[in-house]
Amino acid sequence: MKKLGICILLLGSSLFSKIGACGFYPNGDEIRFCFTHSKELGLFEFSNFDYSVHSFYGGNILETEKNIDLWFQFCNKKVAKKAIEEAIYAIPFYEFNEASNNKMIQYLYERKDAETIEYLKFAKSCEPFNRKYEDPWERSESQEIKKRDEVIQKAKQKIKEIKNESLKRRYAFIVIRLAHYNKDKSLVINLFNTHIANDVKDIIYYWSLYFRAKAENDNALRSYYAAQVIANSAEKRFAVFRDFDFKINKNKILKHVKNNEEKANIHVVKGIKEYAKALKHIQKVAELDVDNKVLPFLVLREINKLEDWILTPYFSLYNPAFSEITKNEAYYDDTFSYKVIQNRIRKDRMYAKKVFAFLETLPPAIKDKKVWRVLRIQLQYLTANYKGALKEIVSLEKNISKDSKIYNQIERTKALCTIALQIKGEKRITNEIEQVILKNKENKKFVFALGRLLEYGGNKVDAALIYAGLTTEREGYYPDTGVSWKSKKNKTYSYRDYFSNYFEYINVMYSLEEVEKIIINIQENSTKTDAFSLWKYSYIKKDIPKLYDLVGTMYIRRNQLNKALTYFNKLEDTYWDKTAYLWGKVDDKGKRDFENPFYKLNHTHRFIEEKENFKLNKKTVTAKLIEYLEKVKTVKNKDYYYFLVANCYYNMTSYGNSWMMRRFGMSVNDTEPYPEDEAEFRNGTLAKKYYSLALENATNDDFRILCLQMIFKGEYHEKINTNMYKFDYSLFKKQSKTAKRLEKMNEYAEIGGCDFHYYFKPSSEN
């Protein structure tokens, strides 16, 4: 997810989507939620056209089954299809002999079918020529063309000689294919018209039609041919898709169609191409050819769009991965607003209802098929009709094998609907859902969605545990869930306005009390040995020390130091040793200078002798801060200890050297939402409070000036975008030397922010 060493830029208040940051930002299919899949619905042959932000995915979908069926019929159904497949696609031509163990080859030799044996050997010998000529050694292409010509002439001669019409068509197809690679369009057209065009429309026909389309110069006719191939040939549909001219007037293409089925195929291609709402094309296909085998896939694509438009923002609060709905629907903009997101989801659910209403108009013989019932279930889920979806699931699951992919599809939807219907405040993971999670734990967006539903319903503990259960660790990467998401409290954009692991999320979005509940839950359940508990707690139970650190840090944010120390004391020294690097800076010689927050200030020369040298970590700093706050009640030199306390509080702000007392990460582009102490972290109110107390107890003017300057620094940070803070010189009765130095200091501060600390010392140091 997030690679270490991200390039960081100051982004200011600019929207990320309108700036050129060099940091990683989730986008595209990575953020898209999709719970309905073509392969699980038995629509694998259309998977090249699965809905995707990145257009279509070209794949190697081999259309062997239909060809095997033809050969099965050719062998009078006396040879098993598995043996036919082996003979056609696996056995090389030189192994075609009577000694072969293959049942198809044996069958052909037993029948003394020399023509078929010769054809199969010839077809296999042609395979090296079924490609475009690409020679990295720059040999002449004419040599390749000459070899093809020789093969073509042999095949043409066979067409004349043999009597078997089935083999004659297959030889014709071989010539058509070779002629295509030889760029002989006229031969492709001639052979197609002579031997293929008026024959049965089987897979040989559509394979040949693919090359016929490629040879056609007329855009409308080529588009007509392409549409028929796309609708009928899984292997060729992706390769011919670009031959359909989407810019040409549709009526010019439709004048070539011969029947409603072919007309429907034109709308099939239009529907596949459409990235906006395609219901009008789907309805037209159903009107013309309700049995069109691409129709359920078109509905699936529409469901995948709706999943992106509805579920992506619902679960992750991102805008949809692909939001260019239509030019007229500009409500998909880059502005983050939780209210706007909710309104868009409502509108898209209304469109989902329209798609579902269309499915209800289909004839019972169509919509009662398993694939259509699953599509109906998914649409009911998307319309938030969870009861309707569950009712359909309960009815359908009785008739489906539990080992089937389609069962797994509806099982996931059942889990989502079940939690969605649970009463807010009582949402939980049932035993049945536990098994679904285990079965689909690699489907991270689905499991994350269940966690999100629990969180939305008030069960934030189980939600966090699910997010943690999804966590993976990879070398060179931060641990992440494999999913990224935003918060509804987010108001501004930057390259880091999202979350991708449970810890960074609960750090700012969970209350201290909620994190404590998570710890208690882990302590009570992490020793369970059932499969779900092992998955649920396997990662987070290793993070118990880090969670103690988080709770302690949250108490620091509330300035409840003793409670913070209680949690910090739970941690072994080995834990703190790993964070030691945070407390020091490495000089040019590689030496680390540890920055004690009581005695050192950023951009400031050393001005107080560091009397106490101790190992720096959250526990020791908190303990020392408590100690100094107690001392100030009894010691005489109160100004000195107030000043040390103030320094520590100052260093715990975003401007100090010990920001890690309040944060687990520090960047110039930290963005909303922030932890509860953000005002203190940015403005340093506590530091100003104790610098003021140091000022009240100061015994000399020099130290008063130092305290005033530190107060000034706090005011400067608080009013950095307003007018520069001006000192109130009436604080001093004495004018002479002190007033002049204050005036000079203020002058320098206004023009350059210079530090004068090294000039002044508190009373105990004089």
VEXFI-794186 format. One record per residue (C-alpha): x, y negated, z; residue in one letter. Coordinates in steps of 0.05 Angstrom, whole numbers, padded with zeros to 5 digits, always signed. Layout:
residues N
XYZA;...
END
This chain:
residues 766
+00000+00000+00000M;+00044-00057+00025K;+00117-00052+00006K;+00169-00077+00054L;+00206-00139+00034G;+00148-00177+00003I;+00166-00244-00027C;+00132-00297+00017I;+00109-00364-00010L;+00078-00423+00025L;+00007-00420-00001L;-00025-00478+00036G;-00100-00478+00027S;-00101-00454-00045S;-00143-00394-00063L;-00100-00334-00076F;-00137-00319-00140S;-00117-00386-00168K;-00043-00384-00150I;+00016-00345-00175G;+00043-00309-00114A;+00098-00258-00120C;+00071-00217-00062G;+00029-00155-00071F;-00046-00163-00070Y;-00098-00107-00077P;-00139-00110-00141N;-00173-00070-00195G;-00191+00003-00186D;-00150+00004-00123E;-00204-00034-00086I;-00263-00005-00123R;-00310+00041-00085F;-00336+00100-00126C;-00373+00159-00095F;-00404+00190-00158T;-00357+00227-00205H;-00366+00256-00275S;-00325+00318-00261K;-00367+00336-00200E;-00431+00328-00240L;-00408+00373-00296G;-00397+00315-00343L;-00323+00327-00351F;-00323+00321-00427E;-00342+00247-00421F;-00290+00231-00368S;-00246+00193-00418N;-00300+00140-00413F;-00308+00139-00338D;-00322+00068-00313Y;-00257+00034-00297S;-00231-00037-00290V;-00175-00018-00338H;-00220-00001-00397S;-00219+00073-00413F;-00170+00128-00396Y;-00145+00169-00454G;-00137+00242-00435G;-00126+00310-00466N;-00196+00339-00465I;-00191+00401-00509L;-00256+00422-00540E;-00240+00496-00539T;-00307+00523-00514E;-00347+00506-00576K;-00294+00533-00622N;-00290+00597-00581I;-00366+00603-00586D;-00360+00601-00662L;-00308+00656-00662W;-00350+00696-00612F;-00407+00695-00663Q;-00357+00710-00719F;-00336+00773-00681C;-00409+00794-00674N;-00405+00782-00599K;-00362+00845-00591K;-00300+00811-00564V;-00296+00776-00497A;-00288+00700-00501K;-00226+00704-00457K;-00191+00749-00508A;-00213+00703-00565I;-00185+00643-00529E;-00119+00678-00518E;-00114+00698-00591A;-00133+00630-00618I;-00093+00585-00571Y;-00039+00626-00538A;-00011+00682-00582I;+00040+00658-00635P;+00028+00679-00708F;+00087+00727-00709Y;+00054+00769-00655E;-00008+00781-00698F;+00001+00855-00713N;-00030+00922-00698E;+00013+00931-00636A;-00019+00872-00601S;-00057+00886-00537N;-00105+00829-00550N;-00176+00853-00561K;-00192+00803-00616M;-00131+00820-00656I;-00146+00894-00647Q;-00218+00882-00669Y;-00195+00848-00733L;-00145+00902-00751Y;-00196+00957-00736E;-00244+00923-00785R;-00186+00914-00834K;-00205+00840-00837D;-00142+00817-00873A;-00172+00750-00893E;-00185+00729-00821T;-00117+00754-00797I;-00083+00716-00854E;-00124+00653-00838Y;-00104+00655-00764L;-00031+00664-00782K;-00034+00608-00832F;-00071+00561-00784A;-00018+00572-00731K;+00039+00560-00780S;+00008+00492-00798C;+00010+00466-00726E;+00078+00432-00733P;+00050+00389-00789F;-00010+00364-00749N;+00022+00299-00727R;+00043+00232-00751K;+00115+00230-00775Y;+00161+00199-00722E;+00235+00213-00733D;+00283+00181-00683P;+00342+00199-00728W;+00312+00160-00786E;+00308+00219-00834R;+00265+00207-00895S;+00191+00214-00883E;+00183+00239-00955S;+00213+00306-00934Q;+00157+00316-00883E;+00104+00295-00933I;+00132+00343-00985K;+00127+00401-00936K;+00056+00382-00919R;+00039+00379-00993D;+00063+00450-01002E;+00020+00474-00944V;-00040+00435-00971I;-00034+00468-01039Q;-00032+00537-01007K;-00095+00521-00966A;-00132+00493-01027K;-00116+00557-01064Q;-00143+00598-01006K;-00208+00559-01009I;-00217+00581-01081K;-00198+00654-01069E;-00233+00676-01005I;-00306+00695-01002K;-00321+00685-00927N;-00357+00617-00923E;-00338+00608-00850S;-00264+00616-00866L;-00272+00572-00927K;-00296+00515-00882R;-00239+00526-00834R;-00188+00523-00891Y;-00222+00459-00915A;-00215+00430-00845F;-00140+00447-00845I;-00131+00410-00911V;-00171+00351-00887I;-00128+00345-00825R;-00063+00352-00863L;-00086+00302-00915A;-00101+00252-00859H;-00029+00257-00834Y;-00005+00250-00906N;-00048+00187-00912K;-00086+00217-00970D;-00155+00186-00957K;-00185+00207-01024S;-00170+00281-01011L;-00201+00276-00941V;-00265+00246-00970I;-00268+00295-01028N;-00260+00358-00986L;-00308+00333-00932F;-00362+00318-00983N;-00351+00384-01020T;-00344+00434-00963H;-00367+00402-00898I;-00418+00347-00906A;-00478+00389-00925N;-00465+00447-00880D;-00483+00463-00808V;-00464+00409-00758K;-00421+00451-00712D;-00355+00432-00681I;-00318+00442-00747I;-00365+00390-00777Y;-00351+00338-00723Y;-00276+00351-00723W;-00277+00340-00798S;-00322+00279-00791L;-00269+00248-00746Y;-00219+00247-00803F;-00274+00226-00852R;-00287+00165-00808A;-00213+00149-00807K;-00211+00151-00883A;-00271+00103-00892E;-00257+00030-00911N;-00328+00005-00903D;-00335-00020-00831N;-00409-00004-00824A;-00403+00066-00852L;-00340+00081-00812R;-00376+00057-00749S;-00435+00103-00765Y;-00389+00163-00772Y;-00351+00144-00709A;-00415+00140-00668A;-00435+00211-00689Q;-00366+00237-00670V;-00367+00201-00603I;-00434+00232-00586A;-00416+00303-00607N;-00341+00316-00600S;-00308+00312-00532A;-00238+00321-00562E;-00245+00267-00615K;-00291+00215-00582R;-00236+00176-00548F;-00191+00176-00609A;-00246+00151-00655V;-00276+00099-00607F;-00235+00042-00636R;-00262+00057-00705D;-00330+00032-00684F;-00336-00041-00703D;-00371-00076-00645F;-00370-00143-00681K;-00409-00121-00741I;-00485-00131-00744N;-00518-00069-00714K;-00569-00066-00770N;-00514-00056-00822K;-00494+00007-00784I;-00566+00031-00772L;-00582+00032-00847K;-00538+00094-00852H;-00574+00134-00799V;-00618+00192-00821K;-00659+00205-00758N;-00673+00181-00687N;-00618+00224-00659E;-00565+00190-00701E;-00596+00122-00685K;-00593+00138-00611A;-00519+00153-00619N;-00507+00081-00641I;-00537+00058-00576H;-00495+00110-00539V;-00432+00076-00563V;-00459+00007-00547K;-00476+00031-00477G;-00407+00061-00465I;-00374-00003-00487K;-00417-00048-00443E;-00385-00070-00377Y;-00445-00112-00358A;-00515-00085-00347K;-00528-00033-00400A;-00599-00011-00382L;-00628-00035-00447K;-00582+00012-00486H;-00597+00070-00439I;-00672+00059-00447Q;-00664+00057-00523K;-00625+00123-00524V;-00679+00156-00481A;-00734+00128-00526E;-00701+00155-00589L;-00671+00220-00563D;-00688+00238-00491V;-00647+00302-00496D;-00584+00265-00517N;-00528+00297-00478K;-00492+00231-00467V;-00553+00200-00433L;-00538+00225-00362P;-00466+00200-00370F;-00491+00131-00389L;-00533+00130-00326V;-00473+00153-00286L;-00432+00095-00315R;-00487+00048-00293E;-00485+00078-00223I;-00409+00070-00221N;-00418-00004-00239K;-00470-00011-00184L;-00424+00023-00134E;-00371-00029-00151D;-00419-00087-00148W;-00453-00063-00083I;-00406-00018-00045L;-00340-00052-00058T;-00363-00117-00025P;-00406-00081+00027Y;-00350-00038+00055F;-00287-00079+00039S;-00316-00150+00033L;-00275-00159-00031Y;-00310-00185-00092N;-00326-00128-00140P;-00264-00100-00174A;-00295-00117-00240F;-00342-00176-00232S;-00348-00203-00303E;-00421-00183-00306I;-00444-00229-00362T;-00428-00299-00384K;-00494-00321-00355N;-00484-00290-00287E;-00430-00333-00257A;-00449-00319-00186Y;-00387-00274-00183Y;-00336-00327-00166D;-00272-00328-00125D;-00300-00364-00064T;-00302-00322-00001F;-00367-00329+00035S;-00399-00272+00074Y;-00468-00301+00061K;-00455-00305-00014V;-00430-00233-00014I;-00494-00210+00021Q;-00537-00248-00029N;-00501-00216-00088R;-00509-00147-00058I;-00584-00159-00051R;-00589-00179-00124K;-00550-00119-00148D;-00593-00072-00106R;-00653-00100-00143M;-00620-00080-00209Y;-00607-00011-00180A;-00682-00006-00167K;-00694-00021-00241K;-00647+00035-00262V;-00681+00083-00213F;-00749+00062-00240A;-00725+00081-00310F;-00705+00150-00285L;-00775+00159-00258E;-00804+00150-00328T;-00765+00210-00356L;-00804+00274-00370P;-00805+00324-00313P;-00766+00374-00354A;-00709+00324-00357I;-00709+00292-00288K;-00717+00358-00252D;-00649+00383-00276K;-00595+00383-00223K;-00551+00329-00254V;-00611+00282-00260W;-00632+00296-00188R;-00563+00278-00164V;-00565+00213-00204L;-00632+00197-00172R;-00602+00211-00103I;-00544+00164-00116Q;-00590+00109-00140L;-00635+00115-00079Q;-00573+00109-00036Y;-00552+00047-00073L;-00621+00016-00065T;-00615+00030+00011A;-00672+00080+00007N;-00635+00127+00053Y;-00697+00167+00073K;-00715+00179+00001G;-00644+00202-00015A;-00642+00249+00044L;-00709+00280+00026K;-00683+00294-00045E;-00618+00322-00018I;-00653+00370+00030V;-00695+00395-00028S;-00636+00402-00076L;-00583+00432-00031E;-00624+00495-00021K;-00614+00512-00095N;-00540+00496-00101I;-00480+00538-00081S;-00442+00507-00023K;-00377+00520-00060D;-00398+00478-00120S;-00372+00409-00135K;-00442+00382-00142I;-00457+00405-00071Y;-00397+00367-00046N;-00424+00305-00082Q;-00491+00305-00048I;-00460+00327+00019E;-00420+00262+00021R;-00482+00221+00005T;-00520+00258+00059K;-00467+00237+00110A;-00470+00164+00088L;-00546+00163+00092C;-00548+00199+00159T;-00504+00147+00193I;-00539+00090+00157A;-00606+00113+00187L;-00580+00120+00258Q;-00603+00066+00306I;-00554+00009+00317K;-00517+00021+00381G;-00526+00096+00375E;-00488+00111+00312K;-00443+00172+00317R;-00409+00227+00279I;-00450+00290+00281T;-00419+00360+00279N;-00443+00367+00207E;-00410+00301+00187I;-00346+00322+00221E;-00341+00381+00173Q;-00356+00336+00114V;-00299+00289+00135I;-00250+00347+00142L;-00271+00372+00073K;-00261+00304+00042N;-00206+00274+00085K;-00165+00258+00023E;-00223+00219-00005N;-00202+00159+00037K;-00252+00108+00013K;-00310+00155+00030F;-00283+00169+00100V;-00268+00095+00110F;-00339+00079+00090A;-00365+00124+00145L;-00320+00087+00194G;-00346+00020+00169R;-00418+00043+00179L;-00401+00062+00251L;-00368-00006+00262E;-00427-00044+00232Y;-00472-00004+00279G;-00433-00021+00342G;-00390+00042+00349N;-00324+00006+00341K;-00284+00058+00380V;-00300+00115+00332D;-00291+00068+00273A;-00220+00051+00296A;-00205+00124+00307L;-00227+00141+00236I;-00185+00085+00207Y;-00126+00112+00247A;-00140+00183+00223G;-00133+00159+00152L;-00064+00130+00165T;-00005+00156+00126T;+00068+00138+00132E;+00114+00134+00072R;+00188+00116+00070E;+00196+00043+00051G;+00123+00025+00065Y;+00083+00002+00124Y;+00035+00055+00151P;-00033+00045+00118D;-00100+00079+00110T;-00098+00080+00034G;-00155+00029+00036V;-00153-00046+00043S;-00208-00091+00068W;-00225-00161+00091K;-00261-00190+00150S;-00327-00229+00147K;-00293-00281+00191K;-00244-00296+00135N;-00251-00366+00107K;-00189-00379+00067T;-00149-00341+00015Y;-00075-00322+00017S;-00036-00262-00007Y;-00046-00230+00062R;-00119-00243+00077D;-00135-00169+00082Y;-00122-00109+00127F;-00095-00041+00109S;-00083-00005+00175N;-00123+00004+00238Y;-00073-00031+00285F;-00069-00097+00249E;-00145-00096+00246Y;-00160-00083+00319I;-00105-00132+00338N;-00148-00190+00316V;-00218-00163+00305M;-00228-00122+00369Y;-00235-00150+00438S;-00188-00132+00494L;-00243-00090+00527E;-00255-00052+00462E;-00182-00035+00455V;-00182-00010+00527E;-00241+00035+00509K;-00201+00063+00451I;-00144+00081+00498I;-00192+00115+00547I;-00224+00154+00490N;-00155+00179+00467I;-00135+00199+00537Q;-00199+00238+00547E;-00202+00273+00479N;-00134+00277+00446S;-00118+00345+00477T;-00178+00378+00442K;-00157+00431+00393T;-00216+00434+00345D;-00199+00416+00273A;-00235+00349+00272F;-00203+00325+00337S;-00135+00345+00312L;-00146+00302+00250W;-00179+00245+00287K;-00125+00236+00341Y;-00063+00263+00307S;-00036+00195+00288Y;-00065+00148+00340I;-00044+00188+00401K;+00028+00174+00381K;+00010+00100+00384D;-00011+00099+00457I;+00052+00059+00476P;+00036+00009+00421K;-00035+00004+00445L;-00010-00010+00516Y;+00033-00065+00485D;-00028-00092+00448L;-00071-00096+00511V;-00015-00129+00550G;-00006-00178+00493T;-00081-00192+00493M;-00077-00209+00567Y;-00019-00256+00551I;-00065-00289+00501R;-00114-00300+00558R;-00057-00322+00604N;-00073-00266+00653Q;+00000-00251+00666L;-00007-00200+00723N;-00055-00157+00683K;-00008-00162+00623A;+00050-00139+00665L;+00010-00079+00690T;+00005-00054+00618Y;+00076-00072+00600F;+00100-00032+00660N;+00068+00030+00631K;+00120+00030+00576L;+00188+00063+00578E;+00251+00023+00567D;+00262+00062+00503T;+00200+00029+00474Y;+00226-00041+00490W;+00295-00025+00463D;+00264-00016+00394K;+00238-00088+00396T;+00303-00119+00422A;+00322-00145+00352Y;+00263-00193+00355L;+00296-00233+00411W;+00359-00253+00376G;+00389-00285+00315K;+00449-00258+00278V;+00504-00309+00263D;+00550-00310+00203D;+00598-00261+00237K;+00543-00210+00251G;+00539-00226+00325K;+00469-00227+00355R;+00454-00287+00399D;+00394-00269+00443F;+00347-00327+00453E;+00322-00331+00524N;+00255-00367+00520P;+00267-00403+00587F;+00333-00435+00566Y;+00335-00440+00491K;+00293-00479+00442L;+00292-00474+00367N;+00333-00527+00330H;+00362-00551+00396T;+00432-00553+00424H;+00444-00517+00489R;+00425-00566+00545F;+00412-00522+00606I;+00461-00473+00634E;+00432-00402+00627E;+00437-00380+00699K;+00399-00315+00691E;+00418-00264+00638N;+00370-00206+00632F;+00347-00158+00578K;+00294-00193+00538L;+00227-00160+00523N;+00154-00174+00538K;+00157-00139+00605K;+00218-00177+00632T;+00196-00245+00605V;+00126-00237+00634T;+00155-00216+00701A;+00203-00275+00701K;+00147-00323+00682L;+00106-00298+00741I;+00166-00305+00786E;+00179-00378+00766Y;+00105-00396+00774L;+00108-00369+00845E;+00174-00404+00860K;+00147-00472+00839V;+00099-00469+00897K;+00155-00468+00949T;+00219-00497+00920V;+00241-00569+00925K;+00266-00577+00854N;+00197-00565+00824K;+00215-00604+00761D;+00268-00552+00742Y;+00221-00491+00748Y;+00163-00527+00717Y;+00209-00543+00659F;+00231-00470+00652L;+00159-00447+00653V;+00141-00499+00601A;+00199-00477+00557N;+00174-00406+00559C;+00103-00426+00541Y;+00130-00470+00485Y;+00172-00413+00458N;+00110-00369+00457M;+00078-00415+00405T;+00088-00409+00330S;+00144-00460+00335Y;+00184-00423+00388G;+00234-00366+00389N;+00188-00318+00427S;+00125-00318+00385W;+00125-00241+00392M;+00097-00250+00463M;+00030-00266+00429R;+00036-00236+00359R;+00057-00172+00325F;+00076-00207+00261G;+00094-00278+00244M;+00090-00310+00176S;+00083-00380+00149V;+00020-00358+00113N;-00018-00327+00171D;-00091-00335+00154T;-00159-00326+00184E;-00184-00290+00224P;-00138-00307+00282Y;-00132-00278+00352P;-00170-00313+00407E;-00111-00356+00429D;-00097-00387+00361E;-00107-00458+00387A;-00056-00446+00442E;-00009-00411+00393F;-00010-00471+00346R;-00015-00529+00396N;+00021-00506+00459G;-00028-00535+00509T;+00002-00495+00567L;+00071-00519+00549A;+00047-00591+00550K;+00013-00578+00617K;+00077-00554+00650Y;+00121-00607+00616Y;+00073-00658+00645S;+00081-00626+00714L;+00156-00628+00706A;+00150-00702+00688L;+00109-00716+00750E;+00162-00683+00794N;+00223-00712+00756A;+00274-00750+00799T;+00311-00789+00745N;+00294-00827+00682D;+00337-00784+00636D;+00297-00722+00654F;+00232-00761+00646R;+00253-00778+00575I;+00267-00704+00562L;+00198-00684+00588C;+00165-00739+00548L;+00200-00716+00486Q;+00176-00645+00495M;+00105-00671+00507I;+00115-00711+00444F;+00135-00649+00405K;+00070-00615+00427G;+00029-00675+00407E;+00066-00676+00341Y;+00048-00604+00326H;-00024-00616+00345E;-00030-00678+00302K;+00018-00658+00247I;-00033-00675+00193N;-00053-00741+00226T;-00014-00804+00245N;+00051-00795+00284M;+00041-00796+00359Y;+00065-00860+00392K;+00095-00861+00461F;+00059-00900+00516D;+00116-00941+00544Y;+00072-00965+00601S;+00088-00898+00635L;+00153-00931+00657F;+00159-00991+00701K;+00232-01000+00686K;+00246-01033+00620Q;+00320-01045+00607S;+00362-00985+00587K;+00308-00932+00593T;+00258-00969+00550A;+00310-00981+00496K;+00330-00908+00494R;+00257-00887+00490L;+00246-00936+00433E;+00307-00911+00396K;+00287-00838+00407M;+00217-00852+00381N;+00245-00886+00320E;+00290-00827+00304Y;+00233-00778+00317A;+00188-00814+00267E;+00239-00814+00211I;+00272-00747+00222G;+00247-00709+00283G;+00316-00710+00317C;+00326-00673+00382D;+00360-00706+00442F;+00354-00649+00492H;+00428-00640+00500Y;+00433-00711+00529Y;+00388-00697+00588F;+00385-00648+00646K;+00333-00634+00699P;+00348-00654+00771S;+00377-00587+00793S;+00428-00591+00736E;+00454-00662+00752N;
END
